[in-house]
């Protein structure tokens, strides 16, 4: 008979994700992971597999939730320009007003693992492509309503906004002057003519 797990897998995965997000894949030790998850190593291996498999599960969980948050934020406003402004300004505010300077877990993974691990290259690229589609759909909504210029190329603009968002998120890890970040956002948003 299969023994039932004595811990909440979702809560344990969330705890692992938070540690990986804070420290990165390499710096998060198995001892720290199991302590944060509140389980023993055999339970971790039985539920999630290796450290790398645990990291992959954490990344997949994060990207699903992150994409849903981005979509909800962009759909929460009638004005497409206001929605993108809120998204970008929110990222800057979180970095300067929040207590942790973690950036985006997916972007951190893209920088740490994607250059030398094909699986994480693919997973982070898929997340970028999905966000680009969300951006494109939002821009197309703005074109349909007449808020954005009908000549605006939605796909290219969405991709440029995504690249800007990724660059901004990476740059914020070095905590540049707040005015520098605010000016960057203001200029990036001029893509939405």
N, C-alpha and C positions, 0 to 999 in steps of 0.2 A: 504494500500500500504506500502511495506517495504521501510524504509528510507535508502538511500545510506550512507555509511560510509564517513565521512569527513576527514579521515586521511589515510595515507599509512600503511596498516597492516604490510607489510614486513619491512618497516623502523621502525615501532613501536616495532615489535618483535625483530629486530636486536638491538635496543636500550635497550630493557629489557634484552636480552641475555648478552650484554656487562656489564650491572650493576650486574646481577647475577654472571657473571664470575669474576668480581672484588671483590664482597662482599660475595658471597655464597647465598644460599636460605634463611636461617634464618635471616641474617643480612640485607638483602635488604627489606626495608619497602615498603608498598603500596604507600606511599606518594612519596618516592624516585623513585619508578618505574613509576608512572604516570607522574611525572615531567620529568623524562628522556625520556619517550615515547612521551611526548607532548600531552597527552590526559587526560580526566577526568576519575574517577573511573567507572562511569556507562558505558562509552565507552569501557574501558578495560574489564569489566565483560561481556559486550555484544559480544565483539570480541573474547575474549580468555577464558572466564570463570574465575575460581578462581585463586589465586596466584599460587597454585600448578599446575593447568592446563597450566598457562602461562609459568611456569618454564619448564614443560614437552615439550611444543611446542618449547621453546628456545633451550632446550637440543637436541631435534630431529633435529632442523635446524642446530645446530652446528655440530652434529655428521655426518650428511649428507655432509656438506661442508668440514669437517675435513678429512673424508675418501677420498673424491675426491682430496683434496690437497696432501694427503699421496700417493695415487695412482699415481697422476701426477708427483710427485717428484721422485718416484721410477721408473717410466717409462721414465723419461726425460733423462736418461743416458744409454748409451750402456752397460757400465760395471755395473753389479749388485753390486759388492763390492763398487764401487764409489757411487752408488745410496744410499746404506745404510749408507756409511760414511757421505755423504752429509746430509741425514736425521738426523742422530744422532748429528753430529757436528752443524747443524743448530739449533737444540733444545738448545744446550748449548750456542751457540752464542746469540740466542734470549734472553735468561735469563740474560746473563752478559752484553750484549750491548743494550738491549731494556730498555725502560723507566718504564715498568710495569712488575712486577714479579707475573704473574697470573697463570702460569702453563697451564695445559690443562683443559678446562671446564668439559669434561667428567670424567677425573680422579679426579678433585675436587669434582664432584658429587658422584663419587664412594666412596670417603673418607667421605664426609659429610652426604649423605643420604642413600646410598645403605645398610649400616649395619642394618638400622631399617625401611626401606621402600622397600617392595618387588618390586614395580613398577620400582623404580630407580635401584634396584639391577639387574633386568632383562634388562633394557635399557642400562646400562653401560656394562653389560656382553655381550649383543648383539654387541655393538660397538667394544669391545675387540675381539670377534670372527670374526667380519668382517675385522678388521685390520690384524688379524692373517692370514686370507685367502689371503689378499693382499700381505702380506709378503711371504706366501708360494708360491703364483704364481710367485713372483719375483725370489725367490730362484730356483724354477723349471726352470725358463727361464735361469738362470745362469748354471744350470746343463745341460740343452739342448745345450747350446752354448759351453760347455766345460770349461767355466770360473771357475765353482765350481766342486769339486770332485763328481763323479757319486755316490759314496757311502754315500754322505751327506744325512741325513734323513730330507727332506724338511719340513715336518709338525712340527716335534719336534724342529728343529732349528728356524722355524718361531715363535713358541710359546715362546721359550727361548729369542729370540730377543724382542718380545713384552713385556714380563715380565721385561726384562732389561730396555726397553724404559719407561715403567710405573714407575719402581723404580727410574730411573734417573730423570724423571720429578718431582716426589715427593721430592726426595732428593734436587733438585735444588731450591726448595722453601726456604730452609734454607741457601742458598748461600754459599756452601762450597768453599774452595780455588779452583780457576779455574783449576789449575793443577790436582787436585783430580778428577774433572769432566772429564777433557781431558784424563787422564789415564784410567778412567773407560770406556769411549767410545772406546779407543784404544784396551782395553782388550776384551770388549764385541764383537767387530768386528772380533776377532780371531775365533769366531764361524763359520765364513764363510771361511772355509779352502779351 
